[in-house]
Amino acid sequence: MIIIMKPTATREHVEELSALMERWNVKANPIYGEGTIVIGLVGDTGAVDKDALLRDPQVDNIIKVQEPFKLANRKMHPQDSLVTIGKDVVIGGKKIIVMAGPCSVEGHDQIIDVARHVKADGATVLRGGAWKPRSSPYSFQGMKAEGLDLLHEASLDTGLPVVTEITNPAHIDLFMEKCDCFQVGARNMQNFELLKELGQVNKPVLLKRGFANTMEEFLMSAEYLMAGGNEDVILCERGIRTYEQYTRNTLDISAVPVLKRMSHLPVIVDPSHAGGIYWMVEPLAKAAVAAGADGLMIEVHNDPAHALSDGAQSLTYDSFAETMGSLRAVAQAVGREL
């Protein structure tokens, strides 16, 4: 349920009205936009007396939200949300953010070298895996805690904030001091115990869409995070599983405008996992920017041919630099910046 306030409503009045919602055992979330003030009600709103609320001279209208996701719903938050990673990397504004780095941290020299190169070419966030959930138990599983330490060292060396995947709620305290944004991978999108715990942290969460999940299921996972109090959520489309075998996954480019219409949360795209082949990364990234994505997550490796994971989809330094140049032109064409 959404209470739409009149433009003349004061902040004090909105806060008083929000406090009164406790009598119906619902949570009130006041949202102050440009020329618009709404109060989103979350919980069992069946007992809420709409007639009593409409008698308030500062209440303009009341709308029932039918979708099961409330906090992530654009109806509850008409304006785009901005999420800040680290000190000053803002996702959701005019500037398109690029997160770049290797699939896995493989060593000290490797991650430092990659971090320096991607920063030089315009990336503003360093991505890299310390714990790597893999389909095969025999595949490289990451350097784990040591890899996290190396990512942190690369961050200190370059000034780039770090996003890295977490798979176990027990690791949250370890991650808190050494990463700037938690990544929840596609395999864990519906790991609700992990989502509940991350909902309690004061740090952004990048949530990837599962292989075969609907938009509503995706946003319900975001709702788990937001219901816990963490509203700094970034949605990531990374390709879905279809009958096609030529590519690793199928990039659902329609997810970008659909999610932007359904939700106020920023949306980014991972063209590396979507295509699974290095030469597909640039065209898919261009399509994502043209479709309205707020950011990109691109895999870059110093030696893709000998990478311990996902070398086939990783860009070399030269190809990343060329891709960034092409993306700047597309961003400019759609009124954005890279």
GUTORDREN-596648 format. One line per 10 residues: number of its first residue (from 1); their letters; for each residue x, y, z of N, C-alpha, C. Coordinates in steps of 0.2 Angstrom, whole numbers, always signed. Atoms other than C-alpha are relative to their C-alpha. Layout:
BEGIN
NUM	A	X Y Z X Y Z X Y Z | ... $
END
This chain:
BEGIN
1	MIIIMKPTAT	+4 -6 +0 +0 +0 +0 +4 +6 +0 | -4 -7 +0 +6 +18 -4 -4 +5 +1 | +4 -6 -2 +0 +34 +4 +4 +5 -4 | -3 -5 +3 +3 +48 -8 -2 +7 +3 | +1 -7 -4 +5 +65 +1 -1 +6 -5 | +1 -6 +4 +0 +82 -6 +7 +4 +1 | -7 -3 +1 +15 +93 -11 +1 +5 +6 | -1 -4 -6 +11 +104 +4 +2 -3 +7 | -1 +3 -6 +14 +91 +17 +7 +1 +2 | -6 -2 -3 +28 +95 +29 +4 -7 +2 $
11	REHVEELSAL	-4 +6 -3 +42 +82 +34 -3 -2 +7 | +2 +2 -6 +36 +83 +51 -7 -3 +0 | +7 +3 +0 +18 +79 +47 +1 -8 -3 | -1 +7 +3 +24 +64 +36 +3 -5 +5 | -3 +5 -5 +35 +57 +50 -5 -2 +6 | +5 +1 -4 +20 +59 +62 -5 -5 -2 | +4 +4 +4 +9 +50 +50 +3 -7 +0 | -4 +7 +0 +22 +36 +48 +0 -3 +7 | +0 +3 -7 +23 +33 +67 -7 -3 +2 | +7 +2 -2 +4 +31 +68 -1 -7 -3 $
21	MERWNVKANP	+1 +6 +4 +6 +16 +56 +1 -6 +5 | -2 +5 -5 +12 +6 +71 -6 -3 +3 | +6 +3 -3 -6 +4 +77 -3 -6 -4 | +2 +5 +5 -9 -7 +62 +5 -6 -1 | -5 +5 +1 +7 -17 +64 +3 +0 -7 | -3 -1 +7 +14 -11 +47 +6 +4 +1 | -6 -5 +1 +31 -3 +43 -1 +5 -5 | +1 -6 +4 +30 +14 +36 +7 +2 -3 | -6 -2 +3 +44 +20 +24 -1 +6 -4 | +1 -6 +4 +43 +38 +19 +5 +1 -5 $
31	IYGEGTIVIG	-5 -1 +5 +51 +43 +3 -1 +7 -3 | +0 -7 +2 +55 +61 -2 +3 +1 -7 | -3 -1 +6 +57 +64 -20 -1 +7 -2 | +1 -7 +3 +57 +80 -31 -7 +1 -2 | +7 -1 +2 +39 +86 -30 -4 -5 +2 | +4 +6 -2 +33 +69 -23 +2 -2 +6 | -1 +3 -6 +31 +62 -6 -4 -6 +1 | +4 +6 -1 +25 +45 -3 +2 -4 +6 | -2 +4 -6 +24 +33 +12 -2 -7 -2 | +1 +7 +2 +26 +15 +7 -1 -4 +7 $
41	LVGDTGAVDK	+1 +4 -5 +18 +3 +19 +1 -8 -1 | -2 +7 +1 +25 -15 +21 -2 -4 +6 | +3 +4 -5 +17 -29 +30 -7 -2 -2 | +7 +1 +1 -1 -35 +32 -4 +6 +0 | +4 -6 +0 -10 -20 +27 -8 -1 +0 | +7 +1 +1 -27 -28 +27 -4 +4 +6 | +3 -3 -6 -31 -20 +44 +0 +8 +0 | -1 -8 +1 -26 -2 +38 -7 +3 -2 | +6 -4 +1 -41 +10 +39 +1 +5 -5 | -1 -4 +5 -40 +18 +22 -4 +7 +1 $
51	DALLRDPQVD	+5 -6 -1 -55 +30 +26 +3 +4 +5 | -3 -4 -6 -46 +36 +42 +6 +4 -3 | -6 -3 +3 -30 +40 +32 -3 +5 -5 | +2 -5 +5 -40 +49 +18 -3 +6 +3 | +2 -6 -3 -47 +61 +31 +5 +4 +2 | -6 -4 -1 -30 +67 +34 +0 +6 -6 | +0 -5 +5 -30 +84 +25 +7 +0 -5 | -6 +0 +4 -12 +81 +19 +1 -6 -5 | +0 +6 +4 -16 +64 +11 -3 +1 -7 | +3 -1 +7 -19 +65 -8 -4 -7 -2 $
61	NIIKVQEPFK	+3 +7 +2 -22 +46 -12 +3 -6 +3 | -3 +7 -3 -19 +28 -7 -1 -5 -6 | +0 +5 +5 -14 +15 -19 +2 -7 +3 | -2 +7 -2 -14 -4 -16 +5 -3 -5 | -6 +4 +4 +2 -13 -22 -2 -7 -1 | +2 +7 +1 -3 -29 -30 +6 -5 +0 | -6 +4 +1 +15 -36 -33 +2 -2 +7 | -3 +2 -6 +23 -46 -19 +6 +3 +2 | -6 -4 -2 +39 -36 -19 -3 +7 +1 | +3 -6 -2 +35 -20 -10 +6 +5 +0 $
71	LANRKMHPQD	-6 -5 +0 +52 -11 -6 +3 +1 -6 | -4 +0 +7 +60 -15 -23 -5 +3 -5 | +5 -2 +5 +44 -9 -32 +1 +8 -1 | +0 -7 +2 +45 +7 -42 -6 +4 +2 | +6 -3 -3 +27 +11 -36 +2 +3 +7 | -1 -2 -6 +34 +13 -19 +6 +5 +0 | -5 -5 +0 +49 +23 -24 +1 +2 -8 | +0 -2 +8 +46 +32 -41 +6 +2 -3 | -6 -3 +3 +63 +40 -43 +5 -6 +1 | -5 +5 +0 +78 +29 -47 +5 +1 +6 $
81	SLVTIGKDVV	-5 +0 -6 +89 +24 -32 +7 +0 -2 | -7 -1 +2 +107 +28 -32 +4 -5 +6 | -4 +4 -5 +120 +15 -23 +7 +2 -1 | -7 -2 +0 +137 +21 -18 +4 -6 +2 | -5 +5 -2 +151 +8 -18 +7 +4 +2 | -6 -3 -3 +166 +13 -8 -1 +7 +2 | +1 -7 -2 +168 +32 -5 -4 +4 -5 | +3 -4 +4 +162 +39 -21 -2 -3 -7 | +2 +3 +6 +157 +27 -35 -7 -1 +0 | +7 +0 +0 +139 +30 -38 -3 -4 -6 $
91	IGGKKIIVMA	+3 +4 +5 +128 +18 -48 -7 +2 +0 | +7 -2 +1 +111 +23 -55 -1 +7 -3 | +1 -6 +3 +115 +40 -61 +2 +1 -8 | -1 -1 +7 +120 +47 -78 +6 -4 -2 | -6 +4 +2 +137 +39 -78 -1 -7 +1 | +1 +7 +0 +138 +21 -82 +7 -3 +3 | -6 +3 -3 +150 +11 -71 +2 -6 -2 | -3 +6 +2 +162 -2 -76 +4 -4 +5 | -3 +4 -5 +167 -16 -64 +4 -5 -4 | -4 +5 +5 +182 -26 -72 +5 -3 +5 $
101	GPCSVEGHDQ	-6 +4 -4 +195 -39 -66 -1 -7 -2 | +0 +7 +2 +198 -57 -67 -6 -4 +3 | +5 +4 -3 +185 -71 -64 +3 -2 +7 | -3 +3 -6 +197 -78 -50 +7 +4 +1 | -6 -3 -2 +211 -70 -40 +5 -6 +0 | -4 +5 +0 +226 -81 -44 +7 +1 +3 | -7 -1 -3 +241 -73 -36 +1 +8 +1 | -1 -7 -1 +248 -56 -30 +2 +4 -6 | -2 -4 +6 +256 -50 -46 -5 +0 -5 | +6 +0 +5 +241 -55 -56 -5 +5 +1 $
111	IIDVARHVKA	+6 -4 -1 +228 -46 -47 +2 +8 +1 | -3 -7 +0 +239 -30 -44 +0 +2 -7 | -1 -2 +7 +243 -30 -63 -6 +2 -3 | +7 -1 +3 +225 -32 -68 -3 +6 +2 | +3 -6 -3 +219 -19 -56 +3 +6 -3 | -3 -6 +2 +231 -6 -62 -2 +1 -8 | +2 -1 +7 +227 -9 -81 -7 +2 -1 | +7 -2 +1 +208 -9 -79 -1 +7 +2 | +1 -7 -2 +209 +7 -69 +2 +5 -5 | -3 -4 +5 +220 +15 -82 -5 +1 -6 $
121	DGATVLRGGA	+4 +0 +5 +207 +11 -95 -7 +2 +1 | +6 -3 -1 +192 +18 -86 -4 -4 +5 | +4 +3 -5 +185 +5 -74 +1 +3 +7 | +0 -4 -7 +180 +12 -57 -1 -5 +6 | +1 +5 -5 +177 -5 -48 +4 -6 -2 | -4 +6 +1 +188 -20 -46 -4 -6 +2 | +4 +7 -1 +179 -37 -48 +6 -5 +0 | -5 +5 -1 +188 -53 -43 -3 -5 +5 | +3 +5 -4 +183 -70 -36 +5 -3 +5 | -4 +3 -5 +191 -76 -19 -3 -7 +1 $
131	WKPRSSPYSF	+4 +6 -1 +178 -90 -16 -4 -1 -7 | +3 +1 +7 +173 -98 -33 -5 -6 +0 | +4 +6 +1 +157 -109 -33 +0 -2 -7 | -1 +3 +7 +160 -120 -48 -5 -6 -1 | +4 +6 +2 +149 -133 -57 +3 -7 +2 | -3 +6 -1 +162 -146 -55 +4 +0 +7 | -4 +0 -6 +170 -151 -38 +8 +0 -1 | -7 +1 +1 +187 -154 -47 +3 +7 -3 | -3 -6 +2 +188 -136 -54 +3 +5 +5 | -3 -5 -5 +198 -122 -46 -5 +4 +4 $
141	QGMKAEGLDL	+5 -3 -5 +188 -116 -31 +2 +7 +3 | -3 -6 -3 +198 -100 -28 +5 +0 +5 | -5 +0 -5 +211 -94 -16 -3 +1 +7 | +3 -1 -6 +198 -91 -3 +2 +6 +4 | -2 -6 -4 +204 -80 +12 +6 +4 -3 | -6 -3 +3 +221 -77 +4 -2 +4 -6 | +2 -4 +6 +212 -71 -12 -3 +6 +2 | +3 -6 -2 +202 -59 -2 +5 +5 +3 | -5 -4 -2 +217 -52 +6 +4 +3 -6 | -3 -2 +6 +225 -50 -11 -4 +6 -4 $
151	LHEASLDTGL	+4 -5 +3 +210 -41 -18 +0 +7 +4 | -1 -6 -4 +211 -29 -3 +6 +4 -1 | -6 -3 +1 +229 -26 -6 +0 +4 -7 | +0 -3 +7 +225 -22 -25 -4 +6 +1 | +5 -6 -1 +211 -10 -19 +4 +6 +3 | -4 -5 -3 +224 -1 -8 +5 +3 -5 | -5 -2 +5 +236 +0 -22 -3 +5 -5 | +3 -4 +6 +224 +7 -35 -5 +5 +2 | +5 -4 -2 +211 +15 -25 -7 -2 -2 | +7 +2 +3 +197 +5 -34 -3 -4 +6 $
161	PVVTEITNPA	+4 +4 -5 +183 -2 -22 -1 -7 -3 | +0 +7 +2 +181 -21 -23 -7 -3 +1 | +6 +4 +0 +166 -31 -27 +2 -8 -1 | -2 +7 +1 +168 -50 -24 -6 -4 +3 | +6 +4 -1 +156 -65 -22 +1 -3 +7 | +1 +4 -6 +151 -72 -5 -5 -6 +0 | +4 +6 +0 +144 -89 -3 -3 -3 +6 | +1 +2 -6 +143 -92 +15 -1 +5 +5 | +2 -6 -5 +134 -81 +29 +6 +0 +5 | -5 +0 -5 +148 -87 +41 +6 +5 -2 $
171	HIDLFMEKCD	-6 -3 +3 +161 -77 +30 -1 +8 +0 | +2 -7 +0 +152 -60 +32 +5 +5 +4 | -4 -4 -4 +163 -53 +46 +7 +1 -4 | -7 +0 +3 +179 -58 +36 +0 +5 -6 | +1 -4 +6 +172 -49 +20 -1 +8 +2 | +1 -7 -1 +167 -33 +29 +5 +5 +0 | -6 -4 +0 +184 -26 +31 +4 +0 -7 | -5 +0 +6 +191 -31 +14 -4 +0 -7 | +4 -1 +6 +177 -28 +1 -5 +6 +1 | +4 -6 +0 +166 -13 -3 -7 -2 -2 $
181	CFQVGARNMQ	+7 +2 +3 +151 -23 -11 +0 -8 +0 | +1 +8 +0 +145 -41 -8 -3 -2 -7 | +3 +3 +6 +141 -51 -24 -3 -6 +2 | +3 +6 +0 +128 -64 -23 -1 -3 -7 | +0 +2 +7 +130 -75 -38 -6 -4 -2 | +6 +3 +3 +117 -83 -49 -2 -7 +4 | +2 +6 -3 +118 -100 -40 -3 +1 +7 | +2 -2 -7 +114 -91 -23 -5 +5 +0 | +5 -5 +0 +101 -79 -29 -6 -2 +5 | +5 +2 -4 +88 -89 -19 +3 -4 +6 $
191	NFELLKELGQ	-2 +3 -7 +99 -94 -4 -2 +5 +5 | +4 -5 -4 +87 -85 +7 +4 +1 +7 | -4 -1 -6 +98 -88 +23 +5 +5 -1 | -5 -4 +2 +112 -79 +15 -3 +7 -1 | +3 -6 +1 +101 -65 +9 -3 +4 +6 | +3 -3 -6 +93 -62 +26 +6 +3 +4 | -6 -2 -4 +111 -61 +34 +2 +7 -3 | -2 -6 +4 +116 -48 +20 -5 +6 +1 | +5 -6 -1 +100 -38 +23 +2 +3 +7 | -2 -3 -6 +108 -34 +40 +6 +4 +0 $
201	VNKPVLLKRG	-6 -3 +1 +124 -27 +34 +0 +7 -3 | +0 -7 +3 +128 -9 +30 +5 +1 -5 | -4 +0 +5 +136 -12 +14 -4 -2 -6 | +4 +1 +6 +130 -13 -4 +0 -8 -2 | +0 +7 +3 +125 -30 -12 -2 +0 -7 | +1 +1 +7 +126 -34 -30 -3 -7 -1 | +3 +6 +1 +113 -47 -34 -1 -3 -7 | +1 +2 +7 +114 -58 -49 -6 -4 -1 | +6 +4 +2 +99 -66 -58 +2 -7 -1 | -1 +7 +1 +98 -85 -57 -1 -2 -7 $
211	FANTMEEFLM	+0 +3 +7 +99 -96 -73 -7 +0 -3 | +6 +1 +2 +81 -98 -74 -6 +3 +4 | +5 -3 -4 +72 -86 -63 -4 +6 -4 | +4 -5 +3 +58 -74 -68 +2 +7 +3 | -1 -7 -3 +59 -55 -65 -3 +0 +7 | +3 +0 -7 +47 -57 -50 +4 -4 +5 | -5 +3 -5 +58 -70 -42 +6 +3 +2 | -6 -4 -1 +73 -60 -45 -1 +6 +5 | +1 -5 -5 +65 -45 -36 -2 -2 +7 | +2 +2 -7 +58 -55 -22 +7 -2 +4 $
221	SAEYLMAGGN	-6 +1 -4 +76 -60 -18 +3 +7 +2 | -2 -7 -2 +80 -41 -18 -4 +2 +6 | +4 -2 -6 +66 -39 -6 +2 -3 +6 | -3 +3 -6 +74 -51 +6 +5 +4 +3 | -6 -4 -2 +89 -40 +7 -3 +7 +3 | +3 -6 -2 +78 -24 +8 -4 +0 +6 | +5 +1 -6 +66 -31 +21 +5 +0 +6 | -4 +1 -5 +81 -34 +32 +3 +7 +2 | -3 -7 -1 +86 -15 +31 +5 +2 -5 | -5 -2 +5 +99 -15 +17 -4 +2 -6 $
231	EDVILCERGI	+3 -3 +6 +92 -4 +3 +5 +1 -5 | -5 -1 +5 +108 -3 -6 +1 -6 -4 | +0 +6 +4 +105 -17 -19 +0 +2 -7 | -1 -1 +7 +111 -18 -37 -2 -6 -3 | +3 +6 +4 +102 -30 -49 +5 -1 -6 | -4 +2 +6 +113 -39 -62 -3 -5 -4 | +2 +5 +5 +107 -48 -77 +6 -3 -3 | -6 +4 +2 +120 -61 -82 -1 -6 -5 | +2 +6 +5 +111 -72 -95 -4 -5 +3 | +4 +5 -2 +99 -85 -93 +1 -7 -4 $
241	RTYEQYTRNT	-1 +7 +4 +99 -104 -98 -6 -1 -5 | +5 +2 +5 +90 -108 -114 +2 -6 -3 | -2 +6 +4 +91 -122 -127 +6 +1 -4 | -6 -2 +4 +105 -113 -136 +6 -3 +3 | -7 +3 -3 +122 -122 -134 +6 +4 -3 | -6 -4 +3 +133 -110 -145 +3 +5 +5 | -2 -5 -5 +134 -97 -131 -1 -4 +7 | +0 +2 -7 +137 -100 -112 -7 +0 +3 | +7 -1 -2 +120 -92 -108 -3 +5 -5 | +3 -4 +5 +108 -81 -117 -2 +7 +4 $
251	LDISAVPVLK	+1 -7 -3 +108 -62 -113 -7 +2 -1 | +6 -2 +1 +91 -57 -109 +0 +8 +1 | -1 -7 +0 +93 -39 -114 -7 +4 +2 | +7 -3 -2 +74 -36 -111 +0 +1 +7 | +0 +0 -7 +78 -38 -93 +1 +7 +3 | -2 -6 -2 +86 -21 -92 -6 +5 +0 | +6 -5 -1 +70 -10 -97 -5 -3 +4 | +5 +3 -5 +59 -22 -88 +1 +1 +7 | -2 -1 -7 +68 -21 -72 +0 +7 +2 | +0 -7 -2 +70 -3 -73 -8 +3 +0 $
261	RMSHLPVIVD	+7 -2 +0 +51 -1 -76 -3 -3 +7 | +2 +3 -6 +47 -13 -61 +3 +2 +6 | -4 -2 -6 +60 -7 -49 +3 +6 -1 | -4 -6 +0 +69 +8 -44 +7 -1 +1 | -7 +2 -1 +85 -1 -41 +4 +0 -6 | -4 +0 +6 +100 +1 -52 +1 -7 -3 | -1 +6 +3 +103 -12 -65 +6 +0 -4 | -6 +0 +4 +119 -18 -72 +0 -7 -4 | +0 +6 +4 +124 -32 -85 +7 -3 +0 | -6 +4 +0 +137 -45 -85 +1 -3 -7 $
271	PSHAGGIYWM	+0 +3 +7 +141 -48 -104 +5 -6 +0 | -5 +6 +0 +156 -60 -100 -4 -7 +1 | +3 +6 -1 +145 -73 -92 -6 -2 -5 | +5 +1 +5 +131 -70 -104 +2 -4 -6 | -2 +3 +6 +140 -75 -119 +5 -5 +1 | -4 +5 -2 +154 -85 -112 +6 +0 -5 | -6 +0 +5 +166 -81 -127 +2 +8 -1 | -3 -7 -1 +178 -66 -127 -3 +5 -6 | +1 -5 +5 +173 -59 -144 -8 +2 +0 | +7 -2 +0 +154 -58 -139 +0 +6 +6 $
281	VEPLAKAAVA	+1 -5 -5 +158 -46 -124 -1 +7 -2 | +1 -7 +2 +159 -30 -133 -7 +1 -3 | +7 -2 +3 +143 -31 -144 -5 -1 +6 | +5 +1 -5 +133 -38 -129 +1 +6 +5 | +0 -6 -4 +140 -23 -118 -3 +6 -3 | +3 -5 +3 +135 -11 -131 -7 +0 +0 | +7 +1 +0 +118 -18 -132 -3 +2 +7 | +2 -1 -7 +117 -17 -113 -1 +8 +1 | +0 -7 -1 +122 +2 -113 -6 +3 -4 | +5 -3 +4 +110 +6 -127 -7 -2 +3 $
291	AGADGLMIEV	+6 +2 -3 +96 -3 -117 -2 +4 +6 | +2 -4 -6 +98 +8 -102 +4 -3 +6 | -4 +3 -6 +110 -2 -90 +4 +5 +3 | -4 -5 -4 +118 +8 -76 +7 -2 +1 | -7 +2 +0 +134 -2 -77 +1 -7 -3 | -2 +6 +3 +144 -17 -83 +5 -3 +4 | -5 +4 -3 +154 -31 -76 +3 -4 -5 | -4 +3 +5 +168 -37 -87 +6 -3 +2 | -6 +4 -2 +181 -50 -85 +6 +1 -4 | -6 -2 +3 +198 -45 -89 +6 -4 +3 $
301	HNDPAHALSD	-6 +4 -3 +214 -56 -87 +6 +2 -3 | -6 -1 +3 +232 -54 -90 +3 -5 -5 | -2 +5 +4 +234 -70 -98 -6 -5 -1 | +6 +4 +0 +217 -77 -103 +1 -8 -2 | -1 +7 +3 +224 -93 -112 +2 -4 +6 | -2 +4 -6 +231 -99 -95 -4 +2 +6 | +4 -2 -6 +217 -92 -83 -2 -7 +3 | +2 +6 -3 +212 -105 -70 -8 +0 +0 | +7 +0 +1 +194 -100 -73 -3 +5 -5 | +4 -4 +5 +183 -93 -87 +5 +4 -5 $
311	GAQSLTYDSF	-5 -3 +4 +198 -89 -98 -3 +2 -7 | +3 -1 +7 +187 -91 -114 -4 +7 +0 | +5 -6 +0 +176 -76 -109 +4 +6 +2 | -4 -5 -3 +190 -65 -102 +3 +4 -6 | -4 -4 +5 +197 -50 -112 +7 +1 +2 | -7 -2 -1 +215 -45 -114 +0 +7 +2 | +0 -7 -1 +221 -28 -109 -1 +4 -6 | +1 -4 +6 +221 -22 -127 -7 -1 -2 | +7 +1 +2 +204 -29 -130 -5 +4 +4 | +4 -4 -5 +197 -21 -114 +0 +7 -2 $
321	AETMGSLRAV	-1 -7 +2 +204 -4 -119 -4 +2 -6 | +4 -1 +6 +196 -6 -136 -7 +0 +1 | +7 +1 -2 +180 -11 -129 -3 +7 +4 | +1 -6 -4 +180 +4 -117 -1 +6 -5 | +1 -6 +5 +182 +16 -132 -6 -1 -3 | +6 +1 +3 +168 +8 -141 -6 +2 +4 | +6 -1 -4 +156 +9 -126 -1 +8 +2 | +1 -8 -1 +160 +28 -123 -4 +3 -6 | +4 -3 +6 +153 +31 -141 -7 -1 +1 | +7 +2 -1 +137 +21 -137 -3 +4 +6 $
331	AQAVGREL	+3 -4 -6 +135 +30 -120 -2 +7 -2 | +2 -7 +2 +136 +47 -128 -6 +0 -4 | +5 +0 +5 +124 +42 -141 -7 +0 +4 | +6 +1 -3 +111 +38 -128 -1 +5 +6 | +1 -5 -5 +114 +53 -117 +3 -2 +7 | -3 +2 -6 +125 +44 -104 +8 +1 +0 | -8 -1 +0 +144 +45 -99 +2 -7 +3 | -3 +6 -2 +156 +31 -96 +6 +2 +4 $
END
